């Protein structure tokens, strides 16, 4: 029986709550299939206040030897600015391990009613995860003065754009054969025109995939008006970030927002996380919805090659939601939802 070595970073707020729930479900899914060992790291905003950094200097190298990383949530803006927590933990891990493909699934689970008048949709958003608008290139001068200047430069490399688009084409080929590339090339005449050009170049290699190009504003409208027409959506770091929060909203809320930060060539571990944030106001109250965290476990299992276990976890989630458990905020406790998913797994 194979044993996986997993790094856990529960982080802040409800990240701790949902990580506990996710690992409970992982234990039920592992039965008679595989084994796993976990090592928990206390890296968080609390750690920052004590040590002056979100993780130790050797944090990235410490994580390198694990099969996968599971992250709960990071952020406690009352004490640590989000710009510090994000750039001190999440972004360095993504970049150091070349986790350039951020995968977020958006669909209505059984029993869940989203805010739209649509019977269903199944969208896979692929977000470029290591460069673009979040490259961190820029600076500020004359701070605090009338002539203060802030410059933030987006960085788009041919290698970076081509590999995320190629990843999207491969995902589309394995699904319904539809790919939508999202830019704003009518306004950003260098970076986004470049992205469009690379998309057209690669499209010639994938004649079996139907490609469409949309501007980010039109895409936001389409996700509300006709999400059922979308299959695989590929976007830059910033546009992907925005669209996937919209995707979470139309699928019933952030409690269903699972994600995977993937290193496709497997030269380093990938990282899996719900993206609902740390929600400090409800931390420790046993009311956070753990479904996004559990769904992220299913993504992790699929990446590790445990396809049957991944399918079982997703099926168990839908069994629970199909019975009306966890479908709306405040309807069930964290532990009730977790127990329902485990019961479905064990049935």
N, C-alpha and C positions, 0 to 999 in steps of 0.2 A: 504494500500500500504506500503510495507516494505521500511524502510530508512536505508541506509548504511552509516557508519561513516568512511570516508577515510582520511588517512594522506598523504599529498603531500610533497615530497622533490624534488623540481625541480633541485637543485644542481647547476652545473656550465655549462657555454657555451651553446650549443644548447639544453642542458637538459631543460632549461627554455622554449625555443621555442617549443619543441615537447610536453612538459607537457601541455602547453596551448592548443595545438592542440588536444591532447588526451582527455582532459577534455571537450572540445567543442563537440567532438564526443560522449563522454559518456553522455552528456546532451541530445543529440538527441536520443541515444539508450534508455535512461531511460524513455522517454515519454510514459505515460500510462502503464508502466511496474513496475517501482520502483522509489524511490527518493534517493538522496544522499546528504550528507553534507561533505564539505572538510575543512580541517585545514592545512594550508601551513606552513612548517618549513624552515627557511632560511639556513639550514646547508649545508655548501659548503666550498670550498677553501677560498672564501672571508670571510666567517665566521671564518675560522681558523686563517687567518691573523689578524683578529680583536680580537679574544678571546683565541687563543692559543690551540684550540681543534676543531675537525670537528663537534662535537655536544656537548651539555652540559653533565655534569656527570649523570644527570637523564634522558638523551635522550631516552635510551632504555625503561625505565619504562614509559615515557611519551607516547611512541608509543604502548605500550602493550594493551591499551584499545580500539584500533581501529579495525575495521573489516578487513581492508587491508591497505597496504602501497603502494604508487605509487612513484617510483623514476625516475627522468629524466636522469641525468648523473652526474658523479662526476669526477673532475680532472682539474687541471690547472697547468701543470708541470713547467711552467716558474716561478711560484711563490711558489708552494708547491710540493715536490716530490710525485710521484705516490704512493710510499710505505707508505707515511704518510696519504694521503687521503684515500687509500684503507683500511688500517688497522685502520683508525680512524672513519670510518662510515659504509661502506658496509659490511665488514667482521664481525664486532661486531654485527650488526643487524642479519645477517644470523645465526650466532652461538647462540646468546642469544635466538632467537625465534625458534631454532631447524629447520630452513628451509633447511633441508638436501637434498632435491630433487630440483635440478635446471633443468627445462624443457625448451628445445629450439627446436621449430619446424623448419624443413628445407624442403621447397618444392617450386616449381616455381608457382607464382601467375599467374592468367590469364593475358596474354599480355606481361609478363616479359620474356626476353630471357637471360638465364644465359650463362656463358662462355663455357659450355660443349655441346657436340654434342649428347645430350640425349633428348628424348621427355618428360621426366618427372621423378620425384622421390618424395617420401614422407617419410622423415626420422624424427623420434622423438629421439633426443639425451637427455639422462638422465645423468646428471653429479652429482657426489657426491659433496656436497656443504659445508661441515662443518669441514672436517678433511683432511686426506691424506697429500698431498704435501704442502697444505696451512695451516697447523696446527699452524705454527709460533713457533715451538719448535726448539731452537738452540741459537746461539749467536756468538759473535766475541771477540777475545782476541788479545792483542798486536797490537791494531789498529795503522796503519801508520808505523809500523816497518817491517823489512825484514822477520821476523818470524810470521807475522800476520796469524791468522787462523780463518776461517769462517766455522761454522757447521750449517747445516739446516737438521733437522730430520723429515722425513715423519712419520705420525702416522696413522696406520690402525687398528681399533678395530673390533672385530668380530661383535659387535652390529651395528657399523656404516656400515660395508661392507654388512652385511646380509640385513639390512633394505633398502639400496639403490638398491641392486639387487632384492629384493622381490618387491619393487616398480616398477622396470623395468619389471619384469615378469608379474605383473598385467597389466601394460600398453600394453605389447605385447599380452596378452590374449584378451584384448579388441580391438586389431587392427588386424593385419594379422598373429599373432602367431609366429613371428620370433624375436629372441633376439640375439644380438651380444654383447659379453662381451669383452672389450678391455683392454689389459694389456701389459706388456713387461717382461713376466716371464722368458724368456731365459737369460735376463741380470740382472733383479732384483729378486734374488732367494729367498727372504724372503717375502716381502710385496706382490709382484705380484703373486707369487706361492700360497700364502695364499688366495688371491682374486680368483684365478682360482679354488682352492679347494672348497671355499664356493659356487661358481657358480655351480659346479657339484653337491654339496650336495642339493642345492635348486632346481636344475633341476628335481630331482626325484619327487618333489611335483607338478611340472607343466608338466605332460606328454603331454599336448596339445600344448606346446610351443617348437618350434625347436630352439635349442641353438647352437651357433657357438662361437668359441674363436679366437680372432685375436690379433696380436701384433700391437702396435700403428703405427709403420711405414707401415706395410701392410695395416692397416685400412685407413691411409691417402691416400695411392694409390688407394684403392678400392672406396673411396668417390669421386675420380676424374674419375676413369675408369668405374665403374659400380655402381653408387649410387642407381639406380633403384632396385638393389637386396637387399637393406637394409630396415629394418623396424624400430625396436627399438634398439638403441645403448646405452649401459651403460658403463661408464668409471669413473675413479677416478677424483679428483678435477683438477689436472693439465692436464691430458690427455683429459678430457672433455672440459676444457677451450680451448685447442688448436683445437680440432676437431670441436667445434661449430663455431669457427671463419672460419675454412675451409668450414663448412656447409653454413655459411652466404655468403661466396664468390661464391659458386656454385649456390646459389639461386638468385644471382643478385647483391649482395653487402650488406654492413652493414646496409644500410637503410631499410632492411627487417628483421633485426635480433631481433626478439622478445624473451623475456624470462620471466620465472616465478620462483621465489624462494619459494618453497612450504613447509609448515609445514603440512605433511599429516594427523596428528592426530588432527589438528585444535586447539591445546592447546594455540596457540599464532597466531598473524596475519601473513599472507604470504605477500611477497613483489614482485612487478611486475615492470619490467624495460626493455626498449630497451637497447641493449648492443653495440651500435655503438660508445660509448665514447662521450666526451664533445665537440670535434672538435672546439677548441677556435678560429681557423682562420675563421670560417664561422658563429660564434655566432652572433645572432641579425640581420642577413642579410636577413631573410625570404627565405632562400634557403635550409634549412635542410629538408630531407625527413622524414615526421612524420609517415610513414606507420608502422615501427617497434614499435613505441610508441602506435599507435592505435591498432595494433595486440596484444600488451601486455595488453591493456584494455580488449580485447576479452578474453584473458586468465584469467584475473581477474574476469570478469563476470561469466565465466564458473566455476571457483573455488567457487564463492559466491552462486552458484546454479541458476544463471540466464542464463540457457542454450539457451533459445530462443533469448535473447538479444545478447549473445556471437556469435551465428550463424549469426544473422543479421549484426553485425559489420564485421565479416569476409566476409560475402556476399557482403557488401557494399564496402569493400576494393577491392574485385575482380571485382566488377562492374566498379570501377574507373580505376584500372589497365587494365582491359579489353578494356577500351576506350583509352588506351595509356597514362593515367595520372599517373605520379609518377614512371614510369618504368625505368627511367635513371636519374642519377645525373644531376642537372641543367636544366632539361626539364621543370619543373614547380616549382612555389614557394611553400613554406610551406602552405600558406593560400589557394592557388588554390587546392592543394591535399586534404587538410582538407575539403574544401567546396564541393569537388566532392564526398567525402565519405559521408558527411552529406546529400547531395542531394540524394544519392542512398538510404540512410537509410529512408529518408522522402518520397521517391517515392511510 
